[in-house]
C-alpha cells in the first residue's frame, strides 16, 4: 500500500492543484487516508488541522511516521461511525473509498454530518467502464480483472461507481456538484522504446493492488492460483509487446458543497 501510494502521489498532487482551493487556516478530514499521503501533501499548505481516518492500524502507524506535524492527527475508525463533532470541518476528502462501500447512505450521512454548511466534499474514484486497452487484453488478464471486480462486488463495492455518485450526492442534499474526469494514458510505438519507469509503474500498480487481495480471491474460488499468476504474467507480457500499445484509465474527481 505504501508503494502504491508513492506511485500515485503525483496524480494526487495534480488533483489538489486542480481544485483551486485555499487550505490556509482550514480544517480538513481525509477518510480512508491509508498511509497518509494526502496529509503529507497538505501539511505545507497551512491548514489549521488535518485529521486522517482509516480502519487499518498498520497504515496509520506508517502515516504517523510520514507526517508528525502538530496540526496533523490520525484516528482509527470506520467511516460509517466517525468520532468527530458535527459541522466541524471545512473540507472532507474521500479518495477511492466509495468503490468499496458502494452507495452507502450511512457513510454519506456521516460525511455530511461532520462538514460545515458550505463546506467542501472532494471525492476521487474509479470507473472501470472507461478503461481502454489497445490491443485487447489477453483473455487470462481479463479473467483476473473480472475476478477482482466480482470480489469487490461481493464485499459490497462497485468498480463502476463514479457515474453513479453525482445523482447520489444530489439526492442527499449536496449542491454545486462538479465532475472532472482525468485520464492517465500510457502508450508506445512498436518502433520505439517506452519510458522504462512508466512501463514498470504501470505493472507494479496493478500487481500491488492484486497481491493485497490474492488470498481472498483464491479462498472465495473466484480464480485459481495458476490462473491468477498467468493473468498477471500475461499482463506483464502485454505491457512489453513490441507492437503499438495504448492504455487509458479514466477516473473522476467530484466536488460538491453541503
C-alpha positions as a Markdown table, in Angstrom:
| # | Residue | x | y | z |
|---|---|---|---|---|
| 1 | Unk | 0.0 | 0.0 | 0.0 |
| 2 | Unk | 2.9 | 2.4 | 0.8 |
| 3 | Unk | 4.5 | 1.7 | -2.6 |
| 4 | Unk | 1.1 | 2.1 | -4.3 |
| 5 | Unk | 0.6 | 5.5 | -2.6 |
| 6 | Unk | 4.1 | 6.6 | -3.6 |
| 7 | Unk | 3.4 | 5.8 | -7.2 |
| 8 | Unk | 0.1 | 7.6 | -7.3 |
| 9 | Unk | 1.2 | 10.7 | -5.3 |
| 10 | Unk | 1.9 | 12.8 | -8.4 |
| 11 | Unk | -1.7 | 12.2 | -9.6 |
| 12 | Unk | -3.0 | 13.3 | -6.1 |
| 13 | Unk | -0.9 | 16.4 | -6.3 |
| 14 | Unk | -2.4 | 17.2 | -9.7 |
| 15 | Unk | -5.9 | 16.8 | -8.2 |
| 16 | Unk | -5.1 | 19.1 | -5.3 |
| 17 | Unk | -3.8 | 21.8 | -7.6 |
| 18 | Unk | -6.8 | 21.5 | -9.9 |
| 19 | Unk | -9.2 | 22.3 | -7.0 |
| 20 | Unk | -8.3 | 25.9 | -6.8 |
| 21 | Unk | -9.0 | 25.7 | -3.1 |
| 22 | Unk | -7.1 | 27.6 | -0.4 |
| 23 | Unk | -6.3 | 25.4 | 2.6 |
| 24 | Unk | -4.8 | 28.2 | 4.7 |
| 25 | Unk | -6.4 | 28.1 | 8.1 |
| 26 | Unk | -8.9 | 25.3 | 7.1 |
| 27 | Unk | -9.9 | 22.2 | 9.0 |
| 28 | Unk | -9.6 | 19.1 | 6.8 |
| 29 | Unk | -10.5 | 15.4 | 7.1 |
| 30 | Unk | -9.2 | 12.6 | 4.9 |
| 31 | Unk | -11.4 | 9.5 | 5.2 |
| 32 | Unk | -9.6 | 6.3 | 4.1 |
| 33 | Unk | -6.2 | 8.1 | 4.5 |
| 34 | Unk | -4.2 | 4.9 | 4.1 |
| 35 | Unk | -0.5 | 5.7 | 4.8 |
| 36 | Unk | -1.3 | 9.4 | 4.9 |
| 37 | Unk | -0.2 | 10.7 | 1.5 |
| 38 | Unk | -2.9 | 13.4 | 1.4 |
| 39 | Unk | -2.0 | 14.8 | 4.9 |
| 40 | Unk | 1.7 | 14.8 | 3.8 |
| 41 | Unk | 0.9 | 16.8 | 0.7 |
| 42 | Unk | -1.3 | 19.2 | 2.6 |
| 43 | Unk | 0.8 | 19.9 | 5.7 |
| 44 | Unk | 2.7 | 22.8 | 4.0 |
| 45 | Unk | -0.4 | 24.5 | 2.7 |
| 46 | Unk | -1.1 | 25.9 | 6.2 |
| 47 | Unk | -4.3 | 24.2 | 7.2 |
| 48 | Unk | -5.2 | 24.6 | 10.9 |
| 49 | Unk | -5.9 | 20.9 | 11.4 |
| 50 | Unk | -5.7 | 17.7 | 9.3 |
| 51 | Unk | -7.3 | 14.5 | 10.5 |
| 52 | Unk | -6.7 | 11.2 | 8.7 |
| 53 | Unk | -9.1 | 8.4 | 9.3 |
| 54 | Unk | -8.6 | 4.7 | 8.5 |
| 55 | Unk | -9.7 | 1.3 | 9.6 |
| 56 | Unk | -6.2 | -0.2 | 9.3 |
| 57 | Unk | -4.0 | 0.5 | 12.4 |
| 58 | Unk | -0.8 | -0.5 | 10.5 |
| 59 | Unk | -1.5 | 2.1 | 7.8 |
| 60 | Unk | -1.9 | 4.7 | 10.4 |
| 61 | Unk | 1.4 | 3.8 | 12.0 |
| 62 | Unk | 3.0 | 4.5 | 8.6 |
| 63 | Unk | 1.0 | 7.7 | 8.3 |
| 64 | Unk | 2.2 | 9.0 | 11.7 |
| 65 | Unk | 5.8 | 8.2 | 10.7 |
| 66 | Unk | 5.4 | 10.1 | 7.4 |
| 67 | Unk | 3.8 | 13.2 | 8.9 |
| 68 | Unk | 4.1 | 14.1 | 12.6 |
| 69 | Unk | 3.3 | 17.8 | 12.3 |
| 70 | Unk | 1.5 | 19.4 | 15.2 |
| 71 | Unk | -1.5 | 20.2 | 13.0 |
| 72 | Unk | -2.0 | 16.6 | 11.9 |
| 73 | Unk | -3.7 | 13.7 | 13.8 |
| 74 | Unk | -4.9 | 10.2 | 12.9 |
| 75 | Unk | -7.9 | 8.2 | 14.1 |
| 76 | Unk | -8.5 | 4.5 | 13.8 |
| 77 | Unk | -12.2 | 4.4 | 12.9 |
| 78 | Unk | -14.9 | 3.3 | 10.5 |
| 79 | Unk | -16.2 | 6.0 | 8.1 |
| 80 | Unk | -19.7 | 4.9 | 8.9 |
| 81 | Unk | -19.2 | 5.9 | 12.5 |
| 82 | Unk | -16.8 | 8.9 | 12.6 |
| 83 | Unk | -15.9 | 10.1 | 16.2 |
| 84 | Unk | -15.8 | 13.8 | 15.2 |
| 85 | Unk | -18.1 | 16.7 | 16.1 |
| 86 | Unk | -20.9 | 17.9 | 13.9 |
| 87 | Unk | -20.2 | 20.6 | 11.3 |
| 88 | Unk | -16.5 | 20.9 | 12.4 |
| 89 | Unk | -14.6 | 20.7 | 9.1 |
| 90 | Unk | -14.2 | 22.9 | 6.1 |
| 91 | Unk | -13.2 | 20.2 | 3.7 |
| 92 | Unk | -13.6 | 16.4 | 3.6 |
| 93 | Unk | -11.7 | 14.1 | 1.2 |
| 94 | Unk | -12.9 | 10.7 | 0.3 |
| 95 | Unk | -10.4 | 9.0 | -2.1 |
| 96 | Unk | -11.1 | 5.5 | -3.6 |
| 97 | Unk | -13.5 | 4.6 | -0.8 |
| 98 | Unk | -16.9 | 4.6 | -2.5 |
| 99 | Unk | -15.7 | 1.8 | -4.8 |
| 100 | Unk | -15.5 | -0.3 | -1.6 |
| 101 | Unk | -18.7 | 0.8 | 0.2 |
| 102 | Unk | -20.9 | 1.5 | -2.9 |
| 103 | Unk | -23.8 | 3.9 | -2.4 |
| 104 | Unk | -23.9 | 3.8 | 1.3 |
| 105 | Unk | -26.4 | 6.2 | 2.8 |
| 106 | Unk | -24.9 | 5.8 | 6.3 |
| 107 | Unk | -21.4 | 6.6 | 5.1 |
| 108 | Unk | -22.6 | 9.7 | 3.2 |
| 109 | Unk | -24.7 | 10.9 | 6.1 |
| 110 | Unk | -21.6 | 10.7 | 8.4 |
| 111 | Unk | -19.7 | 12.8 | 5.9 |
| 112 | Unk | -22.5 | 15.3 | 5.7 |
| 113 | Unk | -22.7 | 15.5 | 9.5 |
| 114 | Unk | -19.1 | 16.5 | 10.1 |
| 115 | Unk | -18.7 | 19.0 | 7.3 |
| 116 | Unk | -19.6 | 22.7 | 7.8 |
| 117 | Unk | -22.5 | 24.3 | 6.0 |
| 118 | Unk | -21.0 | 25.4 | 2.7 |
| 119 | Unk | -18.0 | 23.1 | 3.3 |
| 120 | Unk | -16.3 | 21.2 | 0.5 |
| 121 | Unk | -16.5 | 17.5 | -0.2 |
| 122 | Unk | -13.9 | 16.0 | -2.6 |
| 123 | Unk | -14.3 | 12.5 | -4.0 |
| 124 | Unk | -11.9 | 10.7 | -6.2 |
| 125 | Unk | -12.8 | 7.3 | -7.6 |
| 126 | Unk | -12.6 | 4.9 | -10.4 |
| 127 | Unk | -14.8 | 4.0 | -13.4 |
| 128 | Unk | -13.7 | 0.7 | -15.0 |
| 129 | Unk | -16.2 | 1.1 | -17.8 |
| 130 | Unk | -13.9 | 3.8 | -19.2 |
| 131 | Unk | -10.7 | 1.9 | -19.3 |
| 132 | Unk | -9.3 | 1.3 | -22.8 |
| 133 | Unk | -6.6 | -1.2 | -23.9 |
| 134 | Unk | -5.1 | -1.5 | -27.3 |
| 135 | Unk | -4.7 | -4.1 | -28.5 |
| 136 | Unk | -7.2 | -6.1 | -26.4 |
| 137 | Unk | -6.0 | -7.5 | -23.1 |
| 138 | Unk | -5.1 | -11.3 | -23.0 |
| 139 | Unk | -8.1 | -13.4 | -22.0 |
| 140 | Unk | -6.2 | -14.6 | -18.9 |
| 141 | Unk | -5.7 | -11.0 | -17.8 |
| 142 | Unk | -9.4 | -10.1 | -18.5 |
| 143 | Unk | -10.4 | -13.1 | -16.3 |
| 144 | Unk | -8.2 | -11.9 | -13.5 |
| 145 | Unk | -9.5 | -8.4 | -13.6 |
| 146 | Unk | -13.1 | -9.7 | -13.7 |
| 147 | Unk | -12.4 | -11.8 | -10.7 |
| 148 | Unk | -11.2 | -8.8 | -8.8 |
| 149 | Unk | -14.3 | -6.8 | -9.8 |
| 150 | Unk | -16.6 | -9.6 | -8.7 |
| 151 | Unk | -14.7 | -9.8 | -5.4 |
| 152 | Unk | -15.3 | -6.1 | -4.7 |
| 153 | Unk | -19.0 | -6.6 | -5.6 |
| 154 | Unk | -19.2 | -9.5 | -3.1 |
| 155 | Unk | -17.7 | -7.2 | -0.4 |
| 156 | Unk | -20.3 | -4.6 | -1.1 |
| 157 | Unk | -18.2 | -2.5 | -3.5 |
| 158 | Unk | -18.5 | -1.4 | -7.1 |
| 159 | Unk | -15.7 | -0.6 | -9.6 |
| 160 | Unk | -18.3 | 1.2 | -11.8 |
| 161 | Unk | -19.1 | 3.7 | -9.1 |
| 162 | Unk | -18.1 | 7.2 | -10.4 |
| 163 | Unk | -21.0 | 7.6 | -12.8 |
| 164 | Unk | -23.5 | 6.9 | -10.0 |
| 165 | Unk | -22.1 | 9.3 | -7.4 |
| 166 | Unk | -23.4 | 12.7 | -8.8 |
| 167 | Unk | -27.0 | 11.7 | -8.6 |
| 168 | Unk | -26.4 | 10.0 | -5.2 |
| 169 | Unk | -24.9 | 13.2 | -3.8 |
| 170 | Unk | -27.7 | 15.4 | -5.1 |
| 171 | Unk | -30.3 | 13.1 | -3.6 |
| 172 | Unk | -28.7 | 13.6 | -0.2 |
| 173 | Unk | -28.8 | 17.3 | -0.4 |
| 174 | Unk | -25.3 | 18.2 | -1.6 |
| 175 | Unk | -25.1 | 21.1 | -4.1 |
| 176 | Unk | -22.7 | 22.8 | -6.6 |
| 177 | Unk | -21.7 | 19.3 | -7.9 |
| 178 | Unk | -18.8 | 19.4 | -10.3 |
| 179 | Unk | -17.4 | 16.5 | -12.2 |
| 180 | Unk | -13.8 | 16.5 | -13.5 |
| 181 | Unk | -12.7 | 13.3 | -15.4 |
| 182 | Unk | -9.0 | 12.9 | -15.7 |
| 183 | Unk | -7.3 | 10.3 | -17.8 |
| 184 | Unk | -3.9 | 8.6 | -17.3 |
| 185 | Unk | -2.5 | 7.4 | -20.6 |
| 186 | Unk | 0.4 | 5.1 | -21.3 |
| 187 | Unk | 1.4 | 4.4 | -24.9 |
| 188 | Unk | 4.3 | 3.3 | -27.0 |
| 189 | Unk | 5.0 | 2.7 | -30.7 |
| 190 | Unk | 6.2 | -0.6 | -31.9 |
| 191 | Unk | 9.3 | 1.0 | -33.4 |
| 192 | Unk | 10.3 | 3.0 | -30.2 |
| 193 | Unk | 11.3 | 2.3 | -26.7 |
| 194 | Unk | 8.9 | 3.2 | -23.9 |
| 195 | Unk | 10.0 | 5.0 | -20.8 |
| 196 | Unk | 11.2 | 2.2 | -18.6 |
| 197 | Unk | 9.9 | 3.7 | -15.3 |
| 198 | Unk | 6.4 | 4.4 | -16.8 |
| 199 | Unk | 6.2 | 0.8 | -18.0 |
| 200 | Unk | 7.4 | -0.6 | -14.7 |
| 201 | Unk | 5.0 | 1.5 | -12.7 |
| 202 | Unk | 2.0 | 0.6 | -14.9 |
| 203 | Unk | 2.6 | -3.0 | -14.0 |
| 204 | Unk | 3.6 | -2.5 | -10.3 |
| 205 | Unk | 0.4 | -0.6 | -9.6 |
| 206 | Unk | -1.8 | -3.5 | -10.8 |
| 207 | Unk | 0.5 | -6.1 | -9.2 |
| 208 | Unk | 0.4 | -4.4 | -5.8 |
| 209 | Unk | -3.3 | -4.0 | -5.8 |
| 210 | Unk | -4.0 | -7.6 | -6.7 |
| 211 | Unk | -1.4 | -9.0 | -4.3 |
| 212 | Unk | -3.3 | -7.3 | -1.4 |
| 213 | Unk | -6.4 | -9.4 | -2.2 |
| 214 | Unk | -4.8 | -12.5 | -3.7 |
| 215 | Unk | -5.7 | -15.0 | -1.0 |
| 216 | Unk | -9.2 | -13.7 | -0.7 |
| 217 | Unk | -9.7 | -14.2 | -4.4 |
| 218 | Unk | -8.3 | -17.8 | -4.1 |
| 219 | Unk | -10.3 | -18.6 | -0.9 |
| 220 | Unk | -13.5 | -17.5 | -2.5 |
| 221 | Unk | -12.7 | -19.6 | -5.5 |
| 222 | Unk | -13.1 | -16.6 | -7.8 |
| 223 | Unk | -10.0 | -17.7 | -9.6 |
| 224 | Unk | -7.4 | -20.4 | -9.2 |
| 225 | Unk | -3.8 | -19.9 | -8.2 |
| 226 | Unk | -2.4 | -20.9 | -11.7 |
| 227 | Unk | -5.0 | -18.6 | -13.4 |
| 228 | Unk | -4.1 | -15.7 | -11.0 |
| 229 | Unk | -0.4 | -15.9 | -11.8 |
| 230 | Unk | -1.0 | -16.5 | -15.5 |
| 231 | Unk | -3.3 | -13.4 | -15.7 |
| 232 | Unk | -0.6 | -11.3 | -14.0 |
| 233 | Unk | 2.3 | -12.6 | -16.1 |
| 234 | Unk | 0.3 | -12.2 | -19.3 |
| 235 | Unk | -0.4 | -8.6 | -18.3 |
| 236 | Unk | 3.3 | -8.0 | -17.9 |
| 237 | Unk | 3.9 | -9.5 | -21.4 |
| 238 | Unk | 1.1 | -7.4 | -22.8 |
| 239 | Unk | 2.9 | -4.2 | -21.5 |
| 240 | Unk | 6.1 | -5.4 | -23.1 |
| 241 | Unk | 4.6 | -6.1 | -26.6 |
| 242 | Unk | 6.8 | -5.0 | -29.5 |
| 243 | Unk | 3.6 | -3.7 | -31.3 |
| 244 | Unk | 1.8 | -0.4 | -30.8 |
| 245 | Unk | 0.3 | -0.2 | -27.3 |
| 246 | Unk | -2.1 | 2.1 | -25.5 |
| 247 | Unk | -3.6 | 2.0 | -22.0 |
| 248 | Unk | -6.1 | 4.7 | -21.0 |
| 249 | Unk | -7.6 | 4.7 | -17.5 |
| 250 | Unk | -10.2 | 7.4 | -16.6 |
| 251 | Unk | -11.0 | 8.3 | -13.1 |
| 252 | Unk | -13.2 | 11.1 | -11.7 |
| 253 | Unk | -12.7 | 14.0 | -9.3 |
| 254 | Unk | -16.1 | 15.0 | -7.9 |
| 255 | Unk | -16.6 | 18.1 | -5.8 |
| 256 | Unk | -19.6 | 19.5 | -4.1 |
| 257 | Unk | -20.8 | 21.5 | -1.1 |
| 258 | Unk | -23.0 | 20.9 | 1.8 |
